Amino acid sequence: MNDFLKVNKTLLTYSLFTLIVIAIFGFNFFINFLGNILLLLFLIPLLLFLIILIGFNSYKSKINRCDNCGTVTLGFTENCMNCGAELKGLNNNQINKKPSESTIEVKAEEIK
């Protein structure tokens, strides 16, 4: 019996701890605790995916392509770094403009 306790000391410790927790807090607490851990294991990768998606969209909005040579530039530069042509991306006036000052053209069509 003494050899059994030496070999399986950690197993015995965890088993006693689990039985004490179930006896004090109840079986419902134990099931809820395991459920919350599984929920976190599911939600953490989802949260990381959403953060990566938002970062990718932010990065993608800053990319301009030159119509003349096809060079890809990052940021809000006015001229192409390769050929010097003017980029037709977002102008600084459009970037600094408040949304309340912008005009949106809407064309109404009749649906038959």
trRosetta pair geometry for C-beta under 8 A, 3 or more apart (Angstrom, degrees):
i j d omega theta_ij theta_ji phi_ij phi_ji
1 4 5.6 -50 -154 30 38 116
1 5 6.7 35 151 -17 66 103
2 5 5.9 -54 -154 35 34 110
2 6 6.7 33 151 -19 65 105
3 6 5.7 -55 -149 35 35 112
3 7 6.3 27 158 -15 69 109
4 7 6.2 -61 -146 39 28 105
4 8 6.0 -21 173 26 66 112
5 8 6.9 -73 -125 60 21 78
5 9 6.3 57 166 -82 60 78
5 12 6.8 -15 -134 -9 68 162
6 9 6.3 -17 -153 -41 22 109
8 11 4.3 -48 -171 45 91 119
8 12 5.5 97 125 -27 89 96
9 12 5.9 -57 -147 39 27 110
9 13 6.3 30 154 -22 63 107
10 13 5.5 -51 -145 35 33 114
10 14 6.3 28 158 -13 67 105
11 14 6.1 -56 -146 40 28 105
11 15 6.2 29 155 -19 63 110
12 15 5.7 -56 -144 38 29 113
12 16 6.3 27 158 -17 64 106
13 16 6.0 -58 -149 38 27 107
13 17 6.3 27 154 -19 64 109
14 17 5.5 -53 -143 38 32 114
14 18 6.2 34 157 -20 66 106
15 18 5.8 -54 -147 36 29 110
15 19 6.4 26 155 -15 64 107
16 19 5.8 -57 -146 40 31 109
16 20 6.2 31 156 -19 66 107
17 20 5.8 -57 -148 37 29 110
17 21 6.3 28 155 -18 65 106
18 21 5.8 -54 -145 36 30 109
18 22 6.3 27 157 -15 65 107
18 30 7.9 72 -162 -126 83 135
19 22 5.8 -54 -143 40 31 109
19 23 6.1 30 156 -20 65 109
20 23 5.6 -56 -144 38 30 111
20 24 6.1 20 160 -13 66 109
21 24 6.1 -60 -142 41 27 102
21 25 5.8 -18 177 23 67 113
21 29 7.6 -128 161 99 90 121
21 30 6.5 113 121 -85 108 104
22 25 7.0 -69 -120 58 19 79
22 26 6.9 -10 -170 170 53 9
22 27 5.7 30 -154 -82 99 62
22 30 5.4 -9 -97 -41 83 144
25 29 3.7 -67 144 53 115 160
25 30 7.0 133 90 -42 112 76
26 29 5.1 104 65 3 79 100
26 30 7.4 -143 104 -3 48 89
27 30 5.5 -56 -154 36 40 114
27 31 6.4 38 151 -18 71 105
28 31 5.9 -54 -147 38 32 109
28 32 6.2 31 154 -17 65 109
29 32 5.7 -58 -146 40 29 110
29 33 6.1 34 154 -24 65 107
30 33 5.7 -51 -146 33 28 115
30 34 6.6 25 156 -13 62 105
31 34 6.0 -56 -150 39 31 108
31 35 6.2 33 151 -21 64 109
32 35 5.5 -55 -145 38 32 115
32 36 6.3 33 157 -21 65 104
33 36 6.0 -54 -149 34 28 109
33 37 6.7 27 153 -17 61 104
34 37 5.7 -53 -150 35 34 112
34 38 6.4 32 153 -16 66 106
35 38 5.8 -56 -148 39 32 109
35 39 6.2 35 152 -22 66 106
36 39 5.4 -50 -145 35 33 115
36 40 6.5 36 155 -19 64 102
37 40 5.8 -53 -151 35 32 111
37 41 6.5 34 150 -20 63 105
38 41 5.5 -52 -148 35 34 114
38 42 6.6 31 153 -16 64 105
39 42 5.8 -59 -152 38 33 108
39 43 6.1 18 157 -12 69 113
40 43 5.9 -60 -132 43 31 102
40 44 5.9 37 169 -29 68 105
41 44 6.6 -40 -133 24 22 110
41 45 7.9 15 166 -4 50 101
42 45 7.2 -71 -171 38 29 99
42 46 6.8 20 147 -13 65 117
43 46 5.3 -61 -149 42 41 116
43 47 6.0 44 155 -23 74 104
44 47 5.7 -52 -145 35 31 112
44 48 6.5 31 155 -17 63 105
45 48 5.5 -53 -145 39 36 112
45 49 6.3 41 154 -23 66 103
46 49 5.6 -51 -149 33 31 114
46 50 6.6 31 153 -17 64 103
47 50 5.8 -53 -149 35 33 110
47 51 6.5 33 153 -18 65 105
48 51 5.7 -53 -147 36 33 112
48 52 6.4 32 154 -17 65 106
49 52 5.8 -57 -149 38 30 110
49 53 6.2 32 153 -21 65 108
50 53 5.5 -53 -145 36 32 114
50 54 6.4 31 157 -17 66 103
51 54 6.0 -53 -147 36 30 108
51 55 6.4 29 154 -16 63 109
52 55 5.7 -57 -147 40 31 112
52 56 6.2 33 155 -22 66 106
53 56 5.7 -52 -145 35 29 112
53 57 6.5 27 156 -16 63 105
54 57 5.9 -55 -148 38 31 109
54 58 6.4 33 153 -19 64 106
55 58 5.6 -55 -148 36 32 112
55 59 6.3 31 154 -17 65 107
56 59 5.7 -55 -147 38 31 111
56 60 6.1 33 153 -22 66 108
57 60 5.5 -52 -141 36 32 114
57 61 6.5 36 158 -25 63 103
58 61 6.1 -53 -151 28 29 111
58 62 7.3 19 154 -13 59 107
59 62 6.2 -68 -161 35 34 107
59 63 7.3 40 147 -34 65 102
60 63 5.9 -48 -157 12 40 117
62 74 5.7 41 126 -165 105 73
62 75 5.9 10 177 -78 108 29
62 76 7.4 -78 -147 -45 83 72
63 72 6.1 -16 -167 -168 104 103
63 73 7.5 147 -157 79 54 42
63 74 6.0 -30 -101 -103 62 66
64 72 7.4 151 81 -157 45 53
64 73 5.0 -19 65 65 96 92
64 74 7.7 178 22 -87 77 17
64 75 7.8 -61 7 67 111 43
64 76 7.8 106 -29 -112 133 36
64 77 7.2 -142 45 50 143 83
64 87 5.1 37 160 -169 142 143
64 89 4.0 -72 -115 -54 120 147
65 70 6.5 -14 -177 -153 101 46
65 71 7.3 166 -153 82 57 36
65 72 5.5 -26 -100 -100 76 68
65 73 7.7 170 -88 21 27 71
66 69 5.1 6 103 49 133 77
66 70 6.1 -59 71 -3 87 10
66 71 4.6 26 16 47 127 80
66 72 7.8 -123 4 -65 81 26
66 73 7.1 72 -40 -8 93 108
66 80 4.1 49 -102 -105 136 131
66 82 6.8 -128 10 44 163 110
66 83 6.6 138 170 35 154 112
66 85 5.9 110 -160 65 111 115
66 87 6.2 -83 -100 -99 67 87
67 85 7.2 -112 58 124 77 143
67 87 7.9 140 1 -133 86 53
67 88 6.2 17 -16 15 129 119
68 80 6.6 -118 48 -10 116 161
68 83 5.3 -121 104 81 130 152
68 85 4.0 120 0 -5 147 165
69 80 6.5 131 34 169 113 156
69 82 5.3 -120 88 96 153 129
69 83 4.5 151 -23 -20 135 133
69 85 7.1 161 -3 14 94 127
71 80 5.6 111 58 -164 125 110
71 81 6.5 -132 138 55 148 83
71 82 4.1 162 -53 4 157 135
71 83 7.1 175 2 1 129 92
73 77 5.5 -75 152 40 145 126
73 80 6.7 -156 -33 -131 135 57
73 81 5.9 139 -99 -2 119 108
73 87 7.0 -93 45 -83 136 150
76 89 7.3 -143 -132 100 63 129
76 90 6.5 -59 -125 79 102 101
76 92 6.7 105 157 -82 132 80
76 95 6.6 -5 -126 -52 153 159
77 80 7.9 122 111 -88 122 22
77 81 7.0 17 126 -49 166 90
77 87 6.6 87 94 10 76 143
78 86 6.5 -30 160 -141 79 78
78 87 6.3 -164 -175 36 28 96
78 92 7.9 -43 -76 -23 106 107
79 84 5.5 -10 176 -157 121 48
79 85 6.9 157 -155 79 74 26
79 86 5.9 -49 -102 -99 69 48
79 87 6.6 -174 -109 -9 14 89
80 83 5.0 9 94 51 135 77
80 84 5.9 -58 65 -5 86 10
80 85 4.8 23 10 49 125 74
80 86 7.7 -87 -10 -39 84 7
80 87 6.1 132 -58 -60 73 92
90 94 5.2 -122 -165 78 85 125
90 95 5.7 90 146 -57 122 95
91 94 4.8 97 58 5 81 99
91 95 7.1 -145 98 -6 45 86
92 95 5.4 -52 -146 35 39 114
92 96 6.1 24 161 -8 71 109
93 96 6.4 -64 -143 45 26 98
93 97 6.2 40 155 -42 62 107
94 97 5.6 -44 -143 15 30 120
97 101 5.4 -120 -175 77 95 120
97 102 6.0 105 131 -65 125 91
98 101 4.7 87 63 4 86 104
98 102 7.5 -145 96 -17 49 85
99 102 5.6 -48 -153 18 42 118
